[in-house]
Amino acid sequence: MSASSPGETPIGEEPLEGCDLVVRSEGRVHHVTPRGDLDLASCDELDQTLTQLIDAADEVTVDLREVPFVDSSGLATLVKAARQAAGSGCGFRVADAQPQARRLFELARVGGILGLSDHG
């Protein structure tokens, strides 16, 4: 797993296959930054992390600036988290999606569900 900057807490003991995951937290506000592809091989850890964070959070942002590729598994993970957040009163948004991911979100018509924004 790559080294974390001060204030960042890596999640998990081992790097995900193709994806590294960093969480920064300030109280009940969490900023999750996956690094690498968000696909079938890597989205389970993100799913588990988001599920745990949303249950006890006021706000969760998933920053995709370092995610070059998202497949349908990654999309499903993000939509599931957004729905969980909506049900628990937690704010949720996806920020800084790369062109491939943004296009996928547009085609699936989930930009509104994901609270898609251009700034983390």
N, CA, C and O atoms as a Tinker XYZ file with bonds, in Angstrom:
   480  protein
     1  N      0.855000   -1.165000    0.000000    73     2
     2  CA     0.000000    0.000000    0.000000    64     1     3
     3  C      0.898000    1.223000    0.000000    63     2     4     5
     4  O      1.926000    1.230000    0.676000    81     3
     5  N      0.542000    2.224000   -0.720000    73     3     6
     6  CA     1.355000    3.415000   -0.795000    64     5     7
     7  C      1.282000    4.184000    0.508000    63     6     8     9
     8  O      0.321000    4.056000    1.267000    81     7
     9  N      2.308000    4.986000    0.761000    73     7    10
    10  CA     2.353000    5.784000    1.971000    64     9    11
    11  C      1.235000    6.813000    1.962000    63    10    12    13
    12  O      0.845000    7.319000    0.910000    81    11
    13  N      0.726000    7.114000    3.149000    73    11    14
    14  CA    -0.357000    8.089000    3.279000    64    13    15
    15  C      0.206000    9.416000    3.719000    63    14    16    17
    16  O      1.239000    9.473000    4.385000    81    15
    17  N     -0.461000   10.464000    3.355000    73    15    18
    18  CA    -0.104000   11.798000    3.813000    64    17    19
    19  C     -0.592000   11.953000    5.235000    63    18    20    21
    20  O     -1.459000   11.193000    5.667000    81    19
    21  N     -0.055000   12.930000    5.994000    73    19    22
    22  CA    -0.558000   13.173000    7.336000    64    21    23
    23  C     -2.063000   13.421000    7.293000    63    22    24    25
    24  O     -2.568000   14.101000    6.400000    81    23
    25  N     -2.767000   12.860000    8.268000    73    23    26
    26  CA    -4.214000   13.032000    8.319000    64    25    27
    27  C     -4.972000   12.001000    7.510000    63    26    28    29
    28  O     -6.202000   11.980000    7.551000    81    27
    29  N     -4.278000   11.141000    6.776000    73    27    30
    30  CA    -4.933000   10.099000    5.980000    64    29    31
    31  C     -4.722000    8.755000    6.659000    63    30    32    33
    32  O     -3.636000    8.469000    7.163000    81    31
    33  N     -5.749000    7.945000    6.671000    73    31    34
    34  CA    -5.679000    6.622000    7.260000    64    33    35
    35  C     -5.947000    5.591000    6.185000    63    34    36    37
    36  O     -7.070000    5.504000    5.686000    81    35
    37  N     -4.929000    4.791000    5.805000    73    35    38
    38  CA    -5.190000    3.733000    4.830000    64    37    39
    39  C     -6.141000    2.707000    5.418000    63    38    40    41
    40  O     -6.086000    2.413000    6.612000    81    39
    41  N     -7.011000    2.162000    4.581000    73    39    42
    42  CA    -7.950000    1.143000    5.007000    64    41    43
    43  C     -7.446000   -0.198000    4.500000    63    42    44    45
    44  O     -7.108000   -0.340000    3.325000    81    43
    45  N     -7.397000   -1.170000    5.383000    73    43    46
    46  CA    -6.982000   -2.513000    4.986000    64    45    47
    47  C     -5.487000   -2.717000    5.175000    63    46    48    49
    48  O     -4.708000   -1.764000    5.202000    81    47
    49  N     -5.115000   -3.954000    5.302000    73    47    50
    50  CA    -3.719000   -4.322000    5.508000    64    49    51
    51  C     -2.959000   -4.466000    4.196000    63    50    52    53
    52  O     -1.767000   -4.165000    4.125000    81    51
    53  N     -3.633000   -4.915000    3.188000    73    51    54
    54  CA    -3.005000   -5.169000    1.898000    64    53    55
    55  C     -3.632000   -4.281000    0.837000    63    54    56    57
    56  O     -4.808000   -3.935000    0.947000    81    55
    57  N     -2.868000   -3.899000   -0.198000    73    55    58
    58  CA    -3.474000   -3.119000   -1.273000    64    57    59
    59  C     -4.499000   -3.962000   -2.024000    63    58    60    61
    60  O     -4.343000   -5.174000   -2.170000    81    59
    61  N     -5.543000   -3.298000   -2.494000    73    59    62
    62  CA    -6.510000   -3.977000   -3.343000    64    61    63
    63  C     -5.860000   -4.272000   -4.677000    63    62    64    65
    64  O     -4.950000   -3.556000   -5.093000    81    63
    65  N     -6.307000   -5.302000   -5.346000    73    63    66
    66  CA    -5.798000   -5.597000   -6.675000    64    65    67
    67  C     -6.247000   -4.481000   -7.607000    63    66    68    69
    68  O     -7.425000   -4.377000   -7.947000    81    67
    69  N     -5.289000   -3.644000   -8.017000    73    67    70
    70  CA    -5.600000   -2.567000   -8.938000    64    69    71
    71  C     -6.145000   -1.314000   -8.291000    63    70    72    73
    72  O     -6.424000   -0.349000   -9.002000    81    71
    73  N     -6.315000   -1.277000   -6.954000    73    71    74
    74  CA    -6.890000   -0.104000   -6.309000    64    73    75
    75  C     -6.384000    0.004000   -4.877000    63    74    76    77
    76  O     -6.339000   -0.985000   -4.145000    81    75
    77  N     -6.005000    1.213000   -4.488000    73    75    78
    78  CA    -5.584000    1.531000   -3.140000    64    77    79
    79  C     -6.673000    2.437000   -2.572000    63    78    80    81
    80  O     -7.295000    3.178000   -3.333000    81    79
    81  N     -6.921000    2.406000   -1.290000    73    79    82
    82  CA    -8.029000    3.149000   -0.707000    64    81    83
    83  C     -7.542000    3.950000    0.495000    63    82    84    85
    84  O     -6.940000    3.394000    1.413000    81    83
    85  N     -7.805000    5.261000    0.491000    73    83    86
    86  CA    -7.404000    6.128000    1.589000    64    85    87
    87  C     -8.640000    6.858000    2.103000    63    86    88    89
    88  O     -9.462000    7.335000    1.321000    81    87
    89  N     -8.761000    6.939000    3.426000    73    87    90
    90  CA    -9.881000    7.645000    4.048000    64    89    91
    91  C     -9.319000    8.733000    4.958000    63    90    92    93
    92  O     -8.461000    8.474000    5.802000    81    91
    93  N     -9.814000    9.945000    4.773000    73    91    94
    94  CA    -9.514000   11.050000    5.690000    64    93    95
    95  C    -10.810000   11.380000    6.414000    63    94    96    97
    96  O    -11.865000   11.503000    5.792000    81    95
    97  N    -10.726000   11.522000    7.728000    73    95    98
    98  CA   -11.922000   11.790000    8.514000    64    97    99
    99  C    -11.712000   12.980000    9.425000    63    98   100   101
   100  O    -10.646000   13.159000   10.014000    81    99
   101  N    -12.757000   13.794000    9.528000    73    99   102
   102  CA   -12.814000   14.877000   10.499000    64   101   103
   103  C    -14.157000   14.747000   11.185000    63   102   104   105
   104  O    -15.181000   15.182000   10.660000    81   103
   105  N    -14.143000   14.144000   12.361000    73   103   106
   106  CA   -15.397000   13.890000   13.051000    64   105   107
   107  C    -16.251000   12.930000   12.258000    63   106   108   109
   108  O    -15.832000   11.813000   11.955000    81   107
   109  N    -17.472000   13.376000   11.916000    73   107   110
   110  CA   -18.416000   12.532000   11.190000    64   109   111
   111  C    -18.449000   12.852000    9.701000    63   110   112   113
   112  O    -19.405000   12.507000    9.008000    81   111
   113  N    -17.402000   13.512000    9.212000    73   111   114
   114  CA   -17.272000   13.835000    7.788000    64   113   115
   115  C    -16.082000   13.051000    7.244000    63   114   116   117
   116  O    -14.970000   13.147000    7.763000    81   115
   117  N    -16.333000   12.269000    6.185000    73   115   118
   118  CA   -15.307000   11.379000    5.651000    64   117   119
   119  C    -15.087000   11.647000    4.166000    63   118   120   121
   120  O    -16.031000   11.880000    3.411000    81   119
   121  N    -13.817000   11.607000    3.766000    73   119   122
   122  CA   -13.411000   11.801000    2.376000    64   121   123
   123  C    -12.660000   10.535000    1.963000    63   122   124   125
   124  O    -11.580000   10.252000    2.483000    81   123
   125  N    -13.229000    9.777000    1.031000    73   123   126
   126  CA   -12.672000    8.490000    0.601000    64   125   127
   127  C    -12.045000    8.672000   -0.778000    63   126   128   129
   128  O    -12.689000    9.172000   -1.700000    81   127
   129  N    -10.797000    8.268000   -0.910000    73   127   130
   130  CA   -10.082000    8.402000   -2.175000    64   129   131
   131  C     -9.556000    7.043000   -2.633000    63   130   132   133
   132  O     -8.512000    6.593000   -2.161000    81   131
   133  N    -10.270000    6.387000   -3.551000    73   131   134
   134  CA    -9.708000    5.182000   -4.170000    64   133   135
   135  C     -8.628000    5.599000   -5.168000    63   134   136   137
   136  O     -8.706000    6.675000   -5.762000    81   135
   137  N     -7.635000    4.756000   -5.346000    73   135   138
   138  CA    -6.577000    5.026000   -6.316000    64   137   139
   139  C     -6.388000    3.777000   -7.163000    63   138   140   141
   140  O     -6.027000    2.717000   -6.652000    81   139
   141  N     -6.636000    3.909000   -8.462000    73   139   142
   142  CA    -6.557000    2.772000   -9.370000    64   141   143
   143  C     -7.945000    2.444000   -9.893000    63   142   144   145
   144  O     -8.907000    3.160000   -9.614000    81   143
   145  N     -8.046000    1.374000  -10.642000    73   143   146
   146  CA    -9.319000    0.978000  -11.237000    64   145   147
   147  C    -10.323000    0.567000  -10.161000    63   146   148   149
   148  O     -9.968000   -0.081000   -9.177000    81   147
   149  N    -11.575000    0.952000  -10.367000    73   147   150
   150  CA   -12.667000    0.550000   -9.483000    64   149   151
   151  C    -13.514000   -0.449000  -10.271000    63   150   152   153
   152  O    -14.409000   -0.078000  -11.031000    81   151
   153  N    -13.200000   -1.728000  -10.061000    73   151   154
   154  CA   -13.832000   -2.784000  -10.851000    64   153   155
   155  C    -14.133000   -3.991000   -9.968000    63   154   156   157
   156  O    -13.979000   -3.929000   -8.748000    81   155
   157  N    -14.554000   -5.067000  -10.577000    73   155   158
   158  CA   -14.936000   -6.267000   -9.846000    64   157   159
   159  C    -13.843000   -6.720000   -8.877000    63   158   160   161
   160  O    -14.138000   -7.176000   -7.773000    81   159
   161  N    -12.600000   -6.594000   -9.287000    73   159   162
   162  CA   -11.485000   -7.053000   -8.456000    64   161   163
   163  C    -11.221000   -6.156000   -7.257000    63   162   164   165
   164  O    -10.563000   -6.585000   -6.308000    81   163
   165  N    -11.712000   -4.927000   -7.272000    73   163   166
   166  CA   -11.332000   -3.988000   -6.219000    64   165   167
   167  C    -12.487000   -3.363000   -5.444000    63   166   168   169
   168  O    -12.238000   -2.696000   -4.440000    81   167
   169  N    -13.718000   -3.543000   -5.857000    73   167   170
   170  CA   -14.803000   -2.763000   -5.246000    64   169   171
   171  C    -15.338000   -3.334000   -3.938000    63   170   172   173
   172  O    -16.055000   -2.623000   -3.234000    81   171
   173  N    -15.032000   -4.562000   -3.577000    73   171   174
   174  CA   -15.531000   -5.123000   -2.317000    64   173   175
   175  C    -15.048000   -4.321000   -1.111000    63   174   176   177
   176  O    -15.837000   -4.021000   -0.214000    81   175
   177  N    -13.792000   -3.978000   -1.081000    73   175   178
   178  CA   -13.248000   -3.208000    0.048000    64   177   179
   179  C    -13.881000   -1.824000    0.106000    63   178   180   181
   180  O    -14.193000   -1.334000    1.191000    81   179
   181  N    -14.073000   -1.190000   -1.042000    73   179   182
   182  CA   -14.737000    0.115000   -1.059000    64   181   183
   183  C    -16.162000   -0.034000   -0.532000    63   182   184   185
   184  O    -16.609000    0.789000    0.266000    81   183
   185  N    -16.870000   -1.055000   -0.959000    73   183   186
   186  CA   -18.235000   -1.303000   -0.495000    64   185   187
   187  C    -18.270000   -1.455000    1.021000    63   186   188   189
   188  O    -19.094000   -0.822000    1.681000    81   187
   189  N    -17.407000   -2.268000    1.577000    73   187   190
   190  CA   -17.367000   -2.488000    3.020000    64   189   191
   191  C    -17.030000   -1.197000    3.768000    63   190   192   193
   192  O    -17.634000   -0.891000    4.796000    81   191
   193  N    -16.075000   -0.455000    3.252000    73   191   194
   194  CA   -15.664000    0.793000    3.891000    64   193   195
   195  C    -16.792000    1.816000    3.877000    63   194   196   197
   196  O    -17.086000    2.432000    4.902000    81   195
   197  N    -17.429000    2.003000    2.718000    73   195   198
   198  CA   -18.522000    2.965000    2.620000    64   197   199
   199  C    -19.684000    2.568000    3.521000    63   198   200   201
   200  O    -20.278000    3.425000    4.175000    81   199
   201  N    -20.011000    1.292000    3.564000    73   199   202
   202  CA   -21.103000    0.817000    4.424000    64   201   203
   203  C    -20.830000    1.172000    5.881000    63   202   204   205
   204  O    -21.721000    1.658000    6.578000    81   203
   205  N    -19.612000    0.933000    6.342000    73   203   206
   206  CA   -19.250000    1.240000    7.726000    64   205   207
   207  C    -19.271000    2.748000    7.985000    63   206   208   209
   208  O    -19.789000    3.190000    9.011000    81   207
   209  N    -18.723000    3.527000    7.082000    73   207   210
   210  CA   -18.649000    4.968000    7.285000    64   209   211
   211  C    -20.025000    5.616000    7.282000    63   210   212   213
   212  O    -20.322000    6.447000    8.140000    81   211
   213  N    -20.858000    5.247000    6.337000    73   211   214
   214  CA   -22.179000    5.873000    6.187000    64   213   215
   215  C    -23.031000    5.647000    7.422000    63   214   216   217
   216  O    -23.797000    6.529000    7.809000    81   215
   217  N    -22.916000    4.492000    8.046000    73   215   218
   218  CA   -23.723000    4.184000    9.225000    64   217   219
   219  C    -23.498000    5.171000   10.367000    63   218   220   221
   220  O    -24.379000    5.358000   11.206000    81   219
   221  N    -22.332000    5.801000   10.405000    73   219   222
   222  CA   -22.020000    6.707000   11.515000    64   221   223
   223  C    -21.529000    8.071000   11.023000    63   222   224   225
   224  O    -20.752000    8.731000   11.713000    81   223
   225  N    -21.973000    8.496000    9.838000    73   223   226
   226  CA   -21.449000    9.735000    9.254000    64   225   227
   227  C    -22.533000   10.771000    9.010000    63   226   228   229
   228  O    -23.714000   10.447000    8.877000    81   227
   229  N    -22.104000   12.018000    8.955000    73   227   230
   230  CA   -22.974000   13.106000    8.511000    64   229   231
   231  C    -22.786000   13.332000    7.010000    63   230   232   233
   232  O    -23.717000   13.724000    6.306000    81   231
   233  N    -21.566000   13.078000    6.536000    73   231   234
   234  CA   -21.258000   13.309000    5.122000    64   233   235
   235  C    -20.118000   12.399000    4.675000    63   234   236   237
   236  O    -19.144000   12.197000    5.399000    81   235
   237  N    -20.262000   11.852000    3.458000    73   235   238
   238  CA   -19.208000   11.036000    2.840000    64   237   239
   239  C    -19.020000   11.512000    1.409000    63   238   240   241
   240  O    -19.982000   11.618000    0.649000    81   239
   241  N    -17.770000   11.798000    1.046000    73   239   242
   242  CA   -17.413000   12.148000   -0.326000    64   241   243
   243  C    -16.459000   11.088000   -0.850000    63   242   244   245
   244  O    -15.494000   10.722000   -0.180000    81   243
   245  N    -16.736000   10.597000   -2.057000    73   243   246
   246  CA   -15.832000    9.663000   -2.729000    64   245   247
   247  C    -15.173000   10.438000   -3.860000    63   246   248   249
   248  O    -15.837000   10.841000   -4.815000    81   247
   249  N    -13.876000   10.645000   -3.749000    73   247   250
   250  CA   -13.097000   11.422000   -4.706000    64   249   251
   251  C    -12.486000   10.473000   -5.733000    63   250   252   253
   252  O    -11.628000    9.657000   -5.396000    81   251
   253  N    -12.928000   10.581000   -6.983000    73   251   254
   254  CA   -12.465000    9.663000   -8.031000    64   253   255
   255  C    -11.369000   10.244000   -8.917000    63   254   256   257
   256  O    -11.117000    9.714000   -9.999000    81   255
   257  N    -10.721000   11.304000   -8.493000    73   255   258
   258  CA    -9.701000   11.931000   -9.345000    64   257   259
   259  C     -8.556000   10.985000   -9.700000    63   258   260   261
   260  O     -7.889000   11.185000  -10.715000    81   259
   261  N     -8.318000    9.960000   -8.882000    73   259   262
   262  CA    -7.222000    9.019000   -9.141000    64   261   263
   263  C     -7.730000    7.652000   -9.597000    63   262   264   265
   264  O     -7.034000    6.645000   -9.467000    81   263
   265  N     -8.953000    7.629000  -10.133000    73   263   266
   266  CA    -9.558000    6.388000  -10.623000    64   265   267
   267  C     -9.748000    6.521000  -12.133000    63   266   268   269
   268  O    -10.684000    7.186000  -12.575000    81   267
   269  N     -8.876000    5.900000  -12.930000    73   267   270
   270  CA    -8.980000    6.040000  -14.386000    64   269   271
   271  C    -10.105000    5.225000  -15.019000    63   270   272   273
   272  O    -10.540000    5.522000  -16.131000    81   271
   273  N    -10.584000    4.182000  -14.300000    73   271   274
   274  CA   -11.570000    3.280000  -14.896000    64   273   275
   275  C    -12.568000    2.808000  -13.842000    63   274   276   277
   276  O    -12.178000    2.417000  -12.742000    81   275
   277  N    -13.858000    2.845000  -14.182000    73   275   278
   278  CA   -14.927000    2.304000  -13.334000    64   277   279
   279  C    -15.772000    1.376000  -14.197000    63   278   280   281
   280  O    -16.208000    1.766000  -15.279000    81   279
   281  N    -16.009000    0.141000  -13.725000    73   279   282
   282  CA   -16.889000   -0.763000  -14.459000    64   281   283
   283  C    -18.243000   -0.844000  -13.755000    63   282   284   285
   284  O    -18.500000   -0.090000  -12.816000    81   283
   285  N    -19.104000   -1.752000  -14.203000    73   283   286
   286  CA   -20.451000   -1.844000  -13.645000    64   285   287
   287  C    -20.441000   -2.228000  -12.168000    63   286   288   289
   288  O    -21.349000   -1.845000  -11.430000    81   287
   289  N    -19.442000   -2.968000  -11.728000    73   287   290
   290  CA   -19.338000   -3.321000  -10.306000    64   289   291
   291  C    -19.040000   -2.086000   -9.469000    63   290   292   293
   292  O    -19.616000   -1.897000   -8.398000    81   291
   293  N    -18.149000   -1.259000   -9.959000    73   291   294
   294  CA   -17.850000   -0.006000   -9.270000    64   293   295
   295  C    -19.054000    0.917000   -9.239000    63   294   296   297
   296  O    -19.345000    1.550000   -8.224000    81   295
   297  N    -19.750000    0.985000  -10.364000    73   295   298
   298  CA   -20.970000    1.794000  -10.446000    64   297   299
   299  C    -21.999000    1.296000   -9.424000    63   298   300   301
   300  O    -22.586000    2.098000   -8.697000    81   299
   301  N    -22.217000   -0.003000   -9.366000    73   299   302
   302  CA   -23.185000   -0.574000   -8.427000    64   301   303
   303  C    -22.790000   -0.284000   -6.977000    63   302   304   305
   304  O    -23.652000   -0.006000   -6.143000    81   303
   305  N    -21.505000   -0.346000   -6.679000    73   303   306
   306  CA   -21.020000   -0.046000   -5.334000    64   305   307
   307  C    -21.345000    1.389000   -4.944000    63   306   308   309
   308  O    -21.792000    1.643000   -3.825000    81   307
   309  N    -21.125000    2.325000   -5.856000    73   307   310
   310  CA   -21.388000    3.740000   -5.571000    64   309   311
   311  C    -22.887000    4.016000   -5.445000    63   310   312   313
   312  O    -23.301000    4.769000   -4.563000    81   311
   313  N    -23.698000    3.421000   -6.307000    73   311   314
   314  CA   -25.148000    3.623000   -6.232000    64   313   315
   315  C    -25.694000    3.027000   -4.933000    63   314   316   317
   316  O    -26.545000    3.636000   -4.284000    81   315
   317  N    -25.216000    1.854000   -4.554000    73   315   318
   318  CA   -25.639000    1.234000   -3.290000    64   317   319
   319  C    -25.315000    2.156000   -2.116000    63   318   320   321
   320  O    -26.145000    2.355000   -1.229000    81   319
   321  N    -24.109000    2.715000   -2.115000    73   319   322
   322  CA   -23.701000    3.615000   -1.033000    64   321   323
   323  C    -24.563000    4.873000   -1.015000    63   322   324   325
   324  O    -24.958000    5.342000    0.053000    81   323
   325  N    -24.856000    5.418000   -2.191000    73   323   326
   326  CA   -25.689000    6.618000   -2.261000    64   325   327
   327  C    -27.082000    6.341000   -1.706000    63   326   328   329
   328  O    -27.639000    7.174000   -0.991000    81   327
   329  N    -27.638000    5.208000   -2.020000    73   327   330
   330  CA   -28.969000    4.841000   -1.511000    64   329   331
   331  C    -28.942000    4.611000    0.000000    63   330   332   333
   332  O    -29.858000    5.019000    0.714000    81   331
   333  N    -27.893000    3.959000    0.474000    73   331   334
   334  CA   -27.747000    3.752000    1.916000    64   333   335
   335  C    -27.648000    5.105000    2.627000    63   334   336   337
   336  O    -28.280000    5.312000    3.662000    81   335
   337  N    -26.863000    6.012000    2.074000    73   335   338
   338  CA   -26.704000    7.333000    2.676000    64   337   339
   339  C    -28.031000    8.080000    2.712000    63   338   340   341
   340  O    -28.374000    8.690000    3.725000    81   339
   341  N    -28.777000    8.036000    1.616000    73   339   342
   342  CA   -30.068000    8.718000    1.560000    64   341   343
   343  C    -31.015000    8.163000    2.618000    63   342   344   345
   344  O    -31.773000    8.913000    3.234000    81   343
   345  N    -30.974000    6.870000    2.827000    73   343   346
   346  CA   -31.835000    6.245000    3.810000    64   345   347
   347  C    -31.460000    6.549000    5.249000    63   346   348   349
   348  O    -32.301000    6.469000    6.144000    81   347
   349  N    -30.195000    6.898000    5.474000    73   347   350
   350  CA   -29.737000    7.166000    6.841000    64   349   351
   351  C    -29.557000    8.655000    7.130000    63   350   352   353
   352  O    -29.150000    9.033000    8.229000    81   351
   353  N    -29.865000    9.503000    6.136000    73   351   354
   354  CA   -29.724000   10.945000    6.346000    64   353   355
   355  C    -28.298000   11.456000    6.236000    63   354   356   357
   356  O    -27.996000   12.562000    6.684000    81   355
   357  N    -27.431000   10.665000    5.649000    73   355   358
   358  CA   -26.035000   11.037000    5.465000    64   357   359
   359  C    -25.869000   11.691000    4.092000    63   358   360   361
   360  O    -26.384000   11.177000    3.099000    81   359
   361  N    -25.166000   12.801000    4.025000    73   359   362
   362  CA   -24.851000   13.400000    2.733000    64   361   363
   363  C    -23.860000   12.523000    1.987000    63   362   364   365
   364  O    -22.942000   11.973000    2.595000    81   363
   365  N    -24.030000   12.384000    0.690000    73   363   366
   366  CA   -23.143000   11.534000   -0.107000    64   365   367
   367  C    -22.938000   12.177000   -1.465000    63   366   368   369
   368  O    -23.887000   12.650000   -2.091000    81   367
   369  N    -21.693000   12.192000   -1.914000    73   367   370
   370  CA   -21.424000   12.673000   -3.265000    64   369   371
   371  C    -20.163000   12.032000   -3.807000    63   370   372   373
   372  O    -19.283000   11.594000   -3.066000    81   371
   373  N    -20.110000   11.995000   -5.127000    73   371   374
   374  CA   -18.935000   11.536000   -5.856000    64   373   375
   375  C    -18.327000   12.760000   -6.508000    63   374   376   377
   376  O    -19.021000   13.525000   -7.177000    81   375
   377  N    -17.035000   12.947000   -6.315000    73   375   378
   378  CA   -16.363000   14.137000   -6.821000    64   377   379
   379  C    -15.258000   13.775000   -7.810000    63   378   380   381
   380  O    -14.650000   12.708000   -7.729000    81   379
   381  N    -15.021000   14.677000   -8.727000    73   379   382
   382  CA   -13.877000   14.635000   -9.650000    64   381   383
   383  C    -13.741000   13.329000  -10.432000    63   382   384   385
   384  O    -12.644000   12.786000  -10.560000    81   383
   385  N    -14.857000   12.834000  -10.949000    73   383   386
   386  CA   -14.816000   11.623000  -11.773000    64   385   387
   387  C    -14.063000   11.900000  -13.069000    63   386   388   389
   388  O    -14.237000   12.949000  -13.690000    81   387
   389  N    -13.232000   10.954000  -13.465000    73   387   390
   390  CA   -12.496000   11.046000  -14.720000    64   389   391
   391  C    -13.464000   10.851000  -15.893000    63   390   392   393
   392  O    -14.587000   10.387000  -15.693000    81   391
   393  N    -13.042000   11.201000  -17.114000    73   391   394
   394  CA   -13.962000   11.147000  -18.262000    64   393   395
   395  C    -14.661000    9.804000  -18.469000    63   394   396   397
   396  O    -15.855000    9.778000  -18.767000    81   395
   397  N    -13.946000    8.689000  -18.318000    73   395   398
   398  CA   -14.579000    7.388000  -18.525000    64   397   399
   399  C    -15.674000    7.150000  -17.495000    63   398   400   401
   400  O    -16.768000    6.705000  -17.841000    81   399
   401  N    -15.386000    7.444000  -16.243000    73   399   402
   402  CA   -16.376000    7.243000  -15.185000    64   401   403
   403  C    -17.552000    8.199000  -15.355000    63   402   404   405
   404  O    -18.709000    7.802000  -15.213000    81   403
   405  N    -17.256000    9.444000  -15.657000    73   403   406
   406  CA   -18.325000   10.429000  -15.858000    64   405   407
   407  C    -19.260000    9.969000  -16.985000    63   406   408   409
   408  O    -20.479000   10.082000  -16.863000    81   407
   409  N    -18.694000    9.456000  -18.068000    73   407   410
   410  CA   -19.502000    8.967000  -19.188000    64   409   411
   411  C    -20.373000    7.785000  -18.752000    63   410   412   413
   412  O    -21.549000    7.711000  -19.107000    81   411
   413  N    -19.791000    6.867000  -17.984000    73   411   414
   414  CA   -20.551000    5.735000  -17.463000    64   413   415
   415  C    -21.720000    6.224000  -16.610000    63   414   416   417
   416  O    -22.834000    5.720000  -16.749000    81   415
   417  N    -21.487000    7.187000  -15.739000    73   415   418
   418  CA   -22.539000    7.722000  -14.875000    64   417   419
   419  C    -23.627000    8.403000  -15.709000    63   418   420   421
   420  O    -24.813000    8.292000  -15.398000    81   419
   421  N    -23.219000    9.105000  -16.767000    73   419   422
   422  CA   -24.197000    9.748000  -17.654000    64   421   423
   423  C    -25.052000    8.710000  -18.379000    63   422   424   425
   424  O    -26.274000    8.841000  -18.444000    81   423
   425  N    -24.404000    7.677000  -18.924000    73   423   426
   426  CA   -25.143000    6.632000  -19.638000    64   425   427
   427  C    -26.111000    5.887000  -18.714000    63   426   428   429
   428  O    -27.210000    5.512000  -19.123000    81   427
   429  N    -25.691000    5.682000  -17.472000    73   427   430
   430  CA   -26.538000    4.980000  -16.508000    64   429   431
   431  C    -27.549000    5.927000  -15.846000    63   430   432   433
   432  O    -28.421000    5.492000  -15.094000    81   431
   433  N    -27.418000    7.211000  -16.134000    73   431   434
   434  CA   -28.308000    8.248000  -15.578000    64   433   435
   435  C    -28.341000    8.230000  -14.057000    63   434   436   437
   436  O    -29.409000    8.257000  -13.445000    81   435
   437  N    -27.149000    8.184000  -13.454000    73   435   438
   438  CA   -27.052000    8.155000  -11.999000    64   437   439
   439  C    -26.312000    9.363000  -11.434000    63   438   440   441
   440  O    -26.008000    9.392000  -10.241000    81   439
   441  N    -26.019000   10.351000  -12.258000    73   439   442
   442  CA   -25.306000   11.535000  -11.766000    64   441   443
   443  C    -26.004000   12.193000  -10.603000    63   442   444   445
   444  O    -25.353000   12.594000   -9.638000    81   443
   445  N    -27.333000   12.313000  -10.673000    73   443   446
   446  CA   -28.092000   12.916000   -9.589000    64   445   447
   447  C    -28.076000   12.082000   -8.325000    63   446   448   449
   448  O    -27.948000   12.620000   -7.226000    81   447
   449  N    -28.204000   10.781000   -8.469000    73   447   450
   450  CA   -28.160000    9.874000   -7.325000    64   449   451
   451  C    -26.811000    9.968000   -6.614000    63   450   452   453
   452  O    -26.734000    9.925000   -5.387000    81   451
   453  N    -25.753000   10.096000   -7.412000    73   451   454
   454  CA   -24.401000   10.124000   -6.861000    64   453   455
   455  C    -23.979000   11.513000   -6.383000    63   454   456   457
   456  O    -22.898000   11.663000   -5.813000    81   455
   457  N    -24.807000   12.522000   -6.605000    73   455   458
   458  CA   -24.418000   13.879000   -6.191000    64   457   459
   459  C    -23.150000   14.304000   -6.880000    63   458   460   461
   460  O    -22.308000   14.973000   -6.281000    81   459
   461  N    -23.001000   13.923000   -8.140000    73   459   462
   462  CA   -21.776000   14.135000   -8.903000    64   461   463
   463  C    -21.364000   15.604000   -8.907000    63   462   464   465
   464  O    -22.162000   16.489000   -9.216000    81   463
   465  N    -20.099000   15.845000   -8.558000    73   463   466
   466  CA   -19.563000   17.207000   -8.578000    64   465   467
   467  C    -18.167000   17.200000   -9.171000    63   466   468   469
   468  O    -17.534000   16.152000   -9.298000    81   467
   469  N    -17.696000   18.388000   -9.534000    73   467   470
   470  CA   -16.375000   18.507000  -10.144000    64   469   471
   471  C    -15.285000   18.847000   -9.159000    63   470   472   473
   472  O    -14.123000   18.971000   -9.548000    81   471
   473  N    -15.624000   18.999000   -7.897000    73   471   474
   474  CA   -14.608000   19.374000   -6.918000    64   473   475
   475  C    -14.770000   18.572000   -5.644000    63   474   476   477
   476  O    -15.861000   18.482000   -5.080000    81   475
   477  N    -13.631000   17.973000   -5.187000    73   475   478
   478  CA   -13.637000   17.190000   -3.953000    64   477   479
   479  C    -13.517000   18.087000   -2.790000    63   478   480
   480  O    -13.502000   17.622000   -1.650000    81   479
